[in-house]
Amino acid sequence: MTLVQLARLPDWPAAMPRDLALAHTGVGDAQMKEWEPRGLVRFRPRGPRGVAIASRASLDVALQTLFSSPVADDGDIEFD
């Protein structure tokens, strides 16, 4: 994975490869892989030399969905 210095990016690009999409969203690869079969995020081979990219808009929608969905286990946590 390529590390990207955020200060060097004036704004996030409209579409990005997986490593940049992970940096943009801050989620782990497992979460990104969960979004893909659900159709929330699609990586398509449209970048330079066929690199698969996903739209920033779809990544932002997936994040919004993540934070607007109730978490099933929130009420099940018990503290001693």
C-alpha positions, -999 to 999 in steps of 0.1 A, spaced: 0 0 0 13 35 -9 13 60 19 -1 93 9 8 126 26 -26 143 30 -9 178 31 3 172 -4 -33 167 -17 -53 199 -21 -85 178 -25 -94 142 -30 -97 131 -66 -131 122 -81 -120 86 -85 -92 67 -67 -75 33 -66 -79 10 -36 -50 23 -15 -61 59 -18 -98 49 -13 -87 32 20 -69 64 30 -98 86 20 -124 66 40 -102 55 69 -118 20 69 -99 -13 68 -96 -35 37 -122 -59 52 -148 -32 54 -141 -21 18 -144 -58 7 -178 -59 25 -191 -29 6 -181 -43 -28 -205 -73 -30 -233 -50 -16 -227 -27 -46 -219 3 -24 -185 7 -39 -173 -6 -73 -137 -6 -85 -136 -5 -123 -105 -9 -145 -105 27 -158 -74 42 -143 -39 45 -159 -28 11 -173 -61 -5 -163 -58 2 -126 -92 -3 -109 -107 29 -94 -138 37 -74 -157 70 -74 -152 93 -45 -190 98 -44 -197 61 -39 -170 60 -12 -187 89 6 -221 73 3 -208 40 17 -193 60 47 -226 78 52 -244 44 52 -219 30 77 -225 58 102 -262 61 97 -269 24 103 -275 13 139 -249 -11 153 -266 -42 164 -241 -49 193 -242 -15 209 -268 -25 235 -252 -58 243 -220 -45 259 -218 -52 296 -192 -36 319 -182 -51 353 
